[in-house]
Amino acid sequence: MQRPFTSVMTSFARSLCVVGCWSVVATMLPAQPAVIGRVIHDRNGNGRADPGEPGVANVVASNQVDVVRTDATGAFRFDAAPTGLVYITVPDDRRATSRFWQPVAPSAAPLVFLLAPAPRARTFTFVHGSDPHVADASLPRLQRARELIDSIAPAFALLTGDLVRDALRVTEQEARGYYDLFAREAERFRTPLFTVPGNHELFGLERLASGVPAEHPLHNRGMYRRYRGPDYYSFDVGGLHVIALNTIDVYDDTWYHGQVDSVQLAWLARDLAMVPANRPVVTFNHIPLYSAMESIGGFTERPPAPSVIPLGSRKVYRHTVANASAVLAILRTRRLVLALGGHIHARERLQYDLDGRAVRFEQAAAIVGPSDAGGMDFRSGLTVYRVRDGVIDAGRFLPLDPPRTTPSAPR
């Protein structure tokens, strides 16, 4: 992940300064205004902050670095917003009547989030889909998925990345066209839709193909955040704590690979510190924490997605999370039960016994179409999960029809 200007300058100044000069250098750094906000109890659920409506205490808010709770008046404060975004973790006895995330305005105007009361669900369903790779040719596949999801009427749906055909190897105009297309279709969902970025959402990353400089304001994660908001966040539903992770990292502004960067790891620990120890935790992300598909598809050194890439003096597998053990060490401080992923274009179910309990690592098939690996055909479809009193069933695969009509998109 590219280091922010202030971080670079801080390191530079500390390496050069003698005692007493840091205060001089600090005055040279651009000051960021504090970010303040309030979570309001939307009594009538009209999506407006009406006079007399009180604040909501103990709601978790985050700027994607710090994690805090609102005070008795529903207020929160951050010294800065490093990613330009703030979100709240919607509690499972509330529903958001405003967007759960907001960009921080240059004017530093207070942020307002609205929550209406909602019954805590004991039994509900949710849907996991992935990799629609939206473009004009593949749009009917996502539309078919949307129709199926809305007909089921689940509590929510998760899409684990590669939402658009491509943003990492194309111009800004082409990338925006795909993002706009996905945004229009996402608005048509009647089901609450939660997404995370895949590698194809990272704008201009492969510079030799895209010609996009690293200094472009939408480079890398910038375009995803502009269109979809935070690339990692959390929410509560029906006794579950659901965590969205961004498992795409970059090396030398050229190569994507599976990894959770250090800033996000620190955020994850702070987020989980707010969660009761016995609450089941579900994660969802694009590149899987663990997968067996590399052994099925076979090792490849061919571009555009070789199995292994160099990271400085070492090499790592590209299509699983290289530091999954570090991620799992944090998640195991709570009750991780299900880790969902995408990227591999096949439904996959793995289970390991960790700390005396079963932990499932499951990937979704690709919405964009069927795929093949190792001489086997993998169907396109969705997975429907049913939750009862915090227990998640094995999931039911729902194939998308018609069968293969478009070629599988590259990873």
C-alpha positions as CSV (number, residue, x, y, z in Angstrom):
1,M,0.0,0.0,0.0
2,Q,1.3,3.4,-0.9
3,R,2.5,5.4,2.2
4,P,0.7,8.7,2.8
5,F,2.7,11.9,2.4
6,T,2.6,12.6,6.1
7,S,4.0,9.2,6.9
8,V,6.9,9.6,4.5
9,M,7.7,13.0,5.8
10,T,7.5,11.8,9.4
11,S,10.0,9.0,8.7
12,F,12.3,11.4,6.8
13,A,12.3,14.0,9.5
14,R,13.0,11.5,12.3
15,S,15.9,10.1,10.4
16,L,17.5,13.5,10.0
17,C,16.5,15.6,13.0
18,V,18.5,16.0,16.2
19,V,16.7,16.6,19.5
20,G,14.5,19.7,19.3
21,C,14.0,20.0,15.5
22,W,10.9,17.8,15.1
23,S,8.6,20.5,16.3
24,V,9.9,22.7,13.4
25,V,9.4,20.0,10.8
26,A,5.9,19.2,12.2
27,T,4.8,22.7,11.4
28,M,5.6,22.0,7.7
29,L,3.2,19.1,7.5
30,P,-0.3,19.8,6.3
31,A,-2.8,19.8,9.2
32,Q,-5.9,17.7,9.0
33,P,-9.0,19.0,10.7
34,A,-10.7,16.8,13.3
35,V,-13.7,14.7,12.1
36,I,-16.8,14.9,14.2
37,G,-20.1,13.1,13.8
38,R,-23.2,11.9,15.5
39,V,-25.5,8.8,15.3
40,I,-29.1,9.8,15.6
41,H,-32.1,7.6,16.6
42,D,-34.5,8.0,13.6
43,R,-37.7,7.3,15.5
44,N,-40.0,7.4,12.5
45,G,-37.6,5.9,10.0
46,N,-38.0,8.7,7.5
47,G,-34.3,9.0,6.8
48,R,-34.1,12.6,8.2
49,A,-32.7,13.9,11.5
50,D,-35.9,15.5,12.9
51,P,-35.9,17.9,15.8
52,G,-35.9,16.2,19.2
53,E,-34.5,12.9,18.0
54,P,-31.8,11.8,20.4
55,G,-28.4,10.3,19.8
56,V,-27.6,6.6,19.9
57,A,-24.9,5.6,22.4
58,N,-22.3,2.8,22.1
59,V,-22.4,2.6,18.3
60,V,-19.0,1.7,16.8
61,A,-17.6,4.2,14.4
62,S,-14.3,4.0,12.4
63,N,-12.2,6.1,10.1
64,Q,-10.6,2.8,8.9
65,V,-7.8,3.2,11.3
66,D,-9.2,4.1,14.7
67,V,-12.3,2.4,16.2
68,V,-14.4,4.2,18.8
69,R,-17.9,4.1,20.4
70,T,-20.4,7.0,20.4
71,D,-20.9,8.7,23.7
72,A,-24.2,9.2,25.6
73,T,-25.3,11.8,23.0
74,G,-24.4,9.7,20.0
75,A,-21.3,11.7,19.2
76,F,-17.9,10.6,18.1
77,R,-14.6,12.3,17.1
78,F,-11.5,11.4,15.1
79,D,-8.4,13.5,14.8
80,A,-8.3,12.7,11.0
81,A,-9.8,10.6,8.2
82,P,-6.8,9.0,6.5
83,T,-8.9,7.4,3.7
84,G,-11.4,10.3,3.5
85,L,-14.2,8.0,4.8
86,V,-16.0,7.2,8.0
87,Y,-18.4,4.3,8.6
88,I,-20.5,3.0,11.5
89,T,-21.0,-0.6,12.4
90,V,-24.8,-1.0,12.2
91,P,-25.9,-2.9,15.4
92,D,-28.2,-5.9,14.9
93,D,-31.1,-4.3,16.7
94,R,-31.1,-1.3,14.3
95,R,-31.3,-0.6,10.6
96,A,-29.6,2.2,8.8
97,T,-31.9,4.8,7.2
98,S,-28.9,6.8,5.9
99,R,-25.9,5.3,4.2
100,F,-23.7,3.5,6.7
101,W,-20.5,5.2,5.4
102,Q,-19.9,8.8,4.4
103,P,-17.1,10.8,2.8
104,V,-15.5,13.5,4.9
105,A,-16.3,16.9,3.3
106,P,-13.4,19.3,2.8
107,S,-15.4,21.8,5.0
108,A,-15.1,19.3,7.9
109,A,-18.9,19.6,8.3
110,P,-20.2,17.2,11.0
111,L,-21.3,13.8,9.8
112,V,-24.8,12.5,10.6
113,F,-25.7,8.8,10.6
114,L,-29.3,7.7,11.1
115,L,-30.5,4.4,12.7
116,A,-34.0,3.3,13.2
117,P,-35.1,0.5,15.6
118,A,-35.4,-3.0,14.1
119,P,-36.1,-6.4,15.7
120,R,-33.0,-8.6,16.2
121,A,-33.5,-11.5,13.8
122,R,-33.1,-15.1,15.2
123,T,-33.6,-16.8,11.8
124,F,-32.6,-15.3,8.4
125,T,-30.8,-16.1,5.2
126,F,-28.1,-14.4,3.3
127,V,-26.5,-14.9,-0.2
128,H,-22.9,-15.0,-1.2
129,G,-21.9,-14.3,-4.8
130,S,-18.7,-13.2,-6.5
131,D,-16.9,-12.1,-9.6
132,P,-19.6,-10.6,-11.9
133,H,-16.9,-8.9,-13.9
134,V,-19.5,-6.4,-15.2
135,A,-19.3,-5.1,-18.8
136,D,-22.0,-4.8,-21.4
137,A,-21.5,-8.4,-22.5
138,S,-21.7,-9.9,-18.9
139,L,-24.3,-7.5,-17.5
140,P,-27.2,-10.1,-18.1
141,R,-25.4,-12.5,-15.8
142,L,-25.4,-10.0,-12.9
143,Q,-29.0,-9.1,-13.7
144,R,-30.0,-12.8,-13.5
145,A,-28.2,-13.0,-10.1
146,R,-30.0,-9.9,-8.9
147,E,-33.4,-11.4,-9.9
148,L,-32.6,-14.6,-8.1
149,I,-31.4,-12.8,-5.0
150,D,-34.3,-10.5,-4.8
151,S,-36.8,-13.4,-5.3
152,I,-35.2,-15.1,-2.2
153,A,-35.5,-11.9,-0.2
154,P,-32.5,-12.6,2.1
155,A,-31.5,-10.3,4.9
156,F,-28.5,-9.2,2.8
157,A,-26.2,-10.3,0.0
158,L,-22.4,-10.3,-0.2
159,L,-20.4,-9.8,-3.4
160,T,-16.8,-10.7,-2.9
161,G,-15.1,-8.6,-5.5
162,D,-14.2,-8.4,-9.2
163,L,-17.3,-6.4,-9.6
164,V,-16.2,-4.9,-12.8
165,R,-14.5,-6.3,-15.9
166,D,-11.3,-4.4,-15.4
167,A,-9.9,-1.2,-13.9
168,L,-6.3,-2.2,-13.3
169,R,-5.2,-2.4,-16.9
170,V,-7.3,0.3,-18.6
171,T,-7.7,4.0,-18.9
172,E,-9.7,6.1,-16.4
173,Q,-12.5,6.6,-19.0
174,E,-12.9,2.8,-19.5
175,A,-12.6,2.0,-15.8
176,R,-15.3,4.6,-14.9
177,G,-17.6,3.2,-17.6
178,Y,-17.5,-0.2,-15.9
179,Y,-17.9,1.3,-12.4
180,D,-20.9,3.4,-13.6
181,L,-22.4,0.3,-15.1
182,F,-22.1,-1.7,-11.8
183,A,-23.4,1.3,-9.8
184,R,-26.5,1.5,-11.9
185,E,-27.2,-2.2,-11.5
186,A,-26.4,-2.2,-7.7
187,E,-29.1,0.5,-7.3
188,R,-31.7,-1.9,-8.7
189,F,-31.1,-4.5,-5.9
190,R,-34.0,-4.6,-3.4
191,T,-31.8,-6.6,-1.1
192,P,-29.1,-4.8,1.0
193,L,-25.9,-5.3,-0.9
194,F,-22.4,-5.4,0.7
195,T,-19.3,-5.5,-1.4
196,V,-15.5,-5.7,-1.2
197,P,-12.9,-4.9,-3.9
198,G,-11.3,-7.5,-6.0
199,N,-8.1,-7.2,-8.0
200,H,-10.0,-5.9,-11.0
201,E,-11.3,-2.9,-9.0
202,L,-7.7,-1.5,-8.4
203,F,-7.6,1.4,-10.8
204,G,-4.5,1.7,-13.1
205,L,-2.4,-0.7,-11.0
206,E,-0.6,-2.4,-13.9
207,R,0.9,0.8,-15.2
208,L,2.5,-0.7,-18.3
209,A,-0.9,-1.5,-19.6
210,S,-3.0,1.4,-18.1
211,G,-0.6,4.3,-18.4
212,V,-2.0,5.6,-15.1
213,P,0.6,7.4,-12.9
214,A,0.7,6.4,-9.2
215,E,0.0,10.0,-8.3
216,H,-3.5,9.9,-9.9
217,P,-6.1,10.6,-7.1
218,L,-8.1,7.5,-8.0
219,H,-5.1,5.2,-8.4
220,N,-5.2,1.8,-6.7
221,R,-8.0,1.8,-4.0
222,G,-9.1,5.4,-4.8
223,M,-11.7,4.6,-7.5
224,Y,-13.3,1.8,-5.4
225,R,-13.6,4.1,-2.4
226,R,-15.1,6.9,-4.6
227,Y,-17.8,4.6,-5.9
228,R,-18.4,2.0,-3.2
229,G,-17.0,3.5,0.1
230,P,-14.8,1.8,2.6
231,D,-12.9,-1.2,1.3
232,Y,-13.0,-2.8,4.8
233,Y,-15.6,-2.4,7.5
234,S,-18.0,-4.4,9.7
235,F,-21.7,-4.7,10.6
236,D,-23.8,-6.8,13.0
237,V,-26.8,-8.9,12.1
238,G,-28.8,-11.6,13.9
239,G,-26.1,-12.2,16.5
240,L,-23.3,-12.4,13.9
241,H,-20.4,-9.9,13.5
242,V,-19.6,-9.6,9.8
243,I,-16.3,-8.2,8.7
244,A,-15.5,-7.1,5.2
245,L,-11.7,-7.4,4.4
246,N,-9.6,-6.1,1.5
247,T,-7.3,-8.9,0.7
248,I,-5.7,-7.2,-2.3
249,D,-2.3,-5.6,-1.7
250,V,0.2,-4.3,-4.3
251,Y,3.9,-4.4,-4.8
252,D,5.9,-1.7,-6.6
253,D,2.6,-0.3,-7.9
254,T,2.7,-3.1,-10.5
255,W,1.6,-6.5,-9.0
256,Y,-1.4,-7.3,-7.1
257,H,-1.3,-10.3,-4.7
258,G,-3.2,-11.7,-1.7
259,Q,-2.3,-9.9,1.5
260,V,-3.9,-7.8,4.3
261,D,-1.7,-4.8,4.9
262,S,-0.4,-3.7,8.3
263,V,-2.8,-0.7,8.6
264,Q,-5.8,-3.0,8.1
265,L,-4.4,-5.7,10.5
266,A,-4.2,-3.0,13.2
267,W,-7.8,-1.9,12.4
268,L,-9.0,-5.5,12.5
269,A,-7.7,-6.0,16.0
270,R,-9.4,-2.7,17.1
271,D,-12.7,-3.8,15.5
272,L,-12.7,-7.2,17.2
273,A,-11.9,-5.6,20.6
274,M,-15.4,-4.2,20.4
275,V,-17.0,-7.6,19.8
276,P,-18.1,-10.0,22.6
277,A,-15.9,-13.0,22.8
278,N,-18.7,-15.5,22.2
279,R,-20.2,-13.8,19.2
280,P,-19.8,-15.7,15.9
281,V,-17.7,-13.9,13.4
282,V,-18.0,-14.1,9.6
283,T,-15.5,-12.6,7.2
284,F,-15.8,-11.9,3.5
285,N,-13.1,-10.9,1.0
286,H,-11.9,-11.5,-2.6
287,I,-8.6,-13.4,-2.6
288,P,-9.2,-16.3,-0.2
289,L,-7.4,-16.8,3.1
290,Y,-7.0,-20.5,2.1
291,S,-7.9,-22.4,-1.1
292,A,-7.0,-25.7,-2.8
293,M,-7.7,-24.4,-6.3
294,E,-4.0,-23.7,-7.1
295,S,-3.4,-27.5,-6.8
296,I,-6.3,-28.3,-9.0
297,G,-5.6,-25.7,-11.7
298,G,-1.9,-26.2,-11.6
299,F,1.1,-23.9,-11.2
300,T,1.6,-21.4,-14.0
301,E,4.2,-18.7,-14.8
302,R,2.2,-17.2,-17.6
303,P,0.8,-13.7,-17.5
304,P,-1.4,-12.0,-16.7
305,A,-1.8,-13.9,-13.4
306,P,1.2,-16.2,-12.6
307,S,0.9,-18.4,-9.5
308,V,4.0,-16.9,-7.8
309,I,5.3,-13.3,-7.9
310,P,8.5,-11.8,-6.4
311,L,8.1,-9.5,-3.4
312,G,11.5,-8.0,-3.0
313,S,13.9,-10.8,-2.0
314,R,11.2,-13.4,-1.5
315,K,8.4,-15.0,-3.6
316,V,4.8,-15.6,-2.5
317,Y,1.7,-17.4,-3.8
318,R,-0.4,-14.7,-5.5
319,H,-3.9,-16.1,-5.3
320,T,-4.2,-16.8,-1.6
321,V,-3.5,-14.4,1.3
322,A,0.3,-14.5,1.9
323,N,-0.1,-13.5,5.6
324,A,-3.2,-15.5,6.3
325,S,-1.6,-16.7,9.5
326,A,-1.3,-13.2,10.8
327,V,-4.9,-12.5,9.9
328,L,-6.1,-15.7,11.6
329,A,-4.1,-14.9,14.7
330,I,-6.2,-11.8,15.2
331,L,-9.5,-13.4,14.2
332,R,-8.9,-16.3,16.6
333,T,-9.2,-13.8,19.5
334,R,-12.9,-14.1,18.8
335,R,-15.1,-16.8,17.5
336,L,-14.4,-17.1,13.7
337,V,-16.8,-19.6,12.2
338,L,-16.9,-18.8,8.5
339,A,-14.5,-17.1,6.1
340,L,-15.9,-16.4,2.6
341,G,-13.9,-15.6,-0.5
342,G,-14.1,-15.3,-4.3
343,H,-11.5,-15.0,-7.0
344,I,-11.1,-18.7,-7.9
345,H,-14.3,-18.9,-10.0
346,A,-15.5,-22.1,-8.3
347,R,-17.6,-23.0,-5.2
348,E,-15.2,-24.4,-2.7
349,R,-15.7,-25.7,0.9
350,L,-12.8,-26.3,3.2
351,Q,-13.0,-27.0,7.0
352,Y,-10.3,-27.0,9.6
353,D,-10.5,-27.8,13.3
354,L,-8.9,-24.8,15.1
355,D,-8.8,-24.3,18.8
356,G,-11.2,-27.2,19.3
357,R,-13.9,-25.9,16.9
358,A,-14.7,-26.1,13.2
359,V,-13.8,-23.1,11.0
360,R,-15.0,-23.1,7.4
361,F,-13.3,-21.4,4.5
362,E,-15.7,-21.3,1.6
363,Q,-15.4,-19.6,-1.9
364,A,-18.3,-18.6,-4.2
365,A,-18.6,-19.6,-7.8
366,A,-18.3,-16.8,-10.5
367,I,-21.4,-14.9,-11.6
368,V,-19.7,-14.1,-14.9
369,G,-19.9,-17.7,-16.0
370,P,-18.7,-21.2,-15.5
371,S,-15.0,-22.0,-15.4
372,D,-12.7,-25.0,-15.8
373,A,-9.5,-26.1,-14.1
374,G,-7.7,-29.4,-14.1
375,G,-10.1,-30.8,-16.7
376,M,-13.1,-30.1,-14.4
377,D,-16.0,-27.8,-15.1
378,F,-17.2,-25.5,-12.3
379,R,-20.7,-24.1,-12.5
380,S,-21.7,-20.5,-12.2
381,G,-24.0,-19.7,-9.3
382,L,-24.7,-18.3,-5.8
383,T,-24.6,-19.8,-2.3
384,V,-27.6,-19.3,0.0
385,Y,-26.9,-19.6,3.8
386,R,-29.5,-20.0,6.5
387,V,-28.8,-18.8,10.0
388,R,-30.6,-19.9,13.1
389,D,-29.6,-18.6,16.6
390,G,-26.2,-17.7,15.3
391,V,-25.6,-21.2,13.7
392,I,-24.9,-21.1,9.9
393,D,-26.0,-24.0,7.8
394,A,-23.9,-25.8,5.1
395,G,-25.2,-23.5,2.4
396,R,-27.2,-24.3,-0.7
397,F,-25.8,-23.8,-4.2
398,L,-28.1,-22.0,-6.6
399,P,-26.9,-22.4,-10.2
400,L,-27.2,-19.5,-12.7
401,D,-28.8,-20.3,-16.0
402,P,-28.3,-20.5,-18.9
403,P,-25.1,-22.5,-18.9
404,R,-21.9,-21.1,-20.2
405,T,-22.5,-18.4,-22.7
406,T,-19.5,-16.2,-22.2
407,P,-15.8,-17.2,-21.6
408,S,-14.5,-17.1,-18.1
409,A,-12.9,-13.8,-17.2
410,P,-9.1,-13.9,-16.3
411,R,-8.1,-13.7,-12.7
